[in-house]
Structures are given as structure tokens and as C-alpha cells.
Amino acid sequence: MASLVKIGSLFLNLDQVLHVDDQFARTREDRLIVHFSSGDEPLTLAGPEADDLRTWLNTVAINLQALEPETGGL
């Protein structure tokens, strides 16, 4: 069975998502671009839909920077 997430009236099949590009960090635009492994056109979400997906992603994501071992003197 497909892994689905519902954002507004839209259902995303997470098995087909290659990556999500959050535009806010670079351009301060409230927009997410969802890229698919199938090569289909990217999906752009803005406003409340972008906020909902961003919130959900932040709850399930692991911050890899927080997992990096400290580097420095021995």
C-alpha cells in the first residue's frame, strides 16, 4: 500500500517523492517544491498547504546536523 499524506485536498504518494525544496530558506517565499522520482513535473505548494507540509515534515524529519559528532581538539 502506498504511503500517503493529505495536504488540504491533495494526497501525496510519499513513495514517489524524490525530494522537497523549501524556498523559504533562500528567498523568503512561502513555497515548497515537491520533486518526484517518476520525472513528472514538480508540484509547487504555497500558503497554507506549504505551511501544513512544512510542519508535518519537521515533525518526522531527523536533523542530521544535530547528529554530527563534534570536531575539535583531542
N, C-alpha and C positions, 0 to 999 in steps of 0.2 A: 504494500500500500504506500502511496506517495506521502511524503512529509509536507503537509500544507500549513500555511499560516494565512489568516484572514486579516486584511488591512482595509478598513472601510467595507466597500462592496467587492473588493478584489481578493482573489485567492492566489497566493504564490506557491508554486511547487518548489520547495527548497532543494529537492534533488536535482533540479535543473539550473539553480543559481550558481554562477561561476564566482562572482564577487559583487560587492555593493560599494559604490563610490560615494562617500558623503562629501558633498560640495561645500558644506558649511565651514569646514576647517580651512579651506583655501580661499574661498570667495565670499564667505559670509552669506551665501544664498541658502535658504531653507529648502534644499533639494537633495534627493538621493537618486542615484542612477544605478539600476539593477541590471547586471550583465548576465547573460545566460550561456551555458555551455553548448547549447544547440546552435549557437550562431545567430539566433533571432535578434531582431532589433532590440537595443536596450530599452528598458522601461524607466521612465522618469516619474518620480513621485515628489510632490511639493505640498506645502501647507500641512494640514492635519494628518494626511496619510504619511508624509515623510516623518513627522513627529512620532506617530504611532510605531512605524517600523524602526526608527532610531531607538526609541525607548525599549522595544522588545529586544532588539539586537544587543543593547547594552546590558540587559538582564541575563542573556545567555552567553555572552562573549567572555573570553578569558583574556585579560590584559597581559600580553606576553612581555611587555616592558617590566612589569612588576615581578615576573618570574626570572629575569636575568640575574645571574649571580653578580655580586658586587666585584668590581675590579679595582685593583689598587695595590698598595704595598703589602708585602708579605709579613 
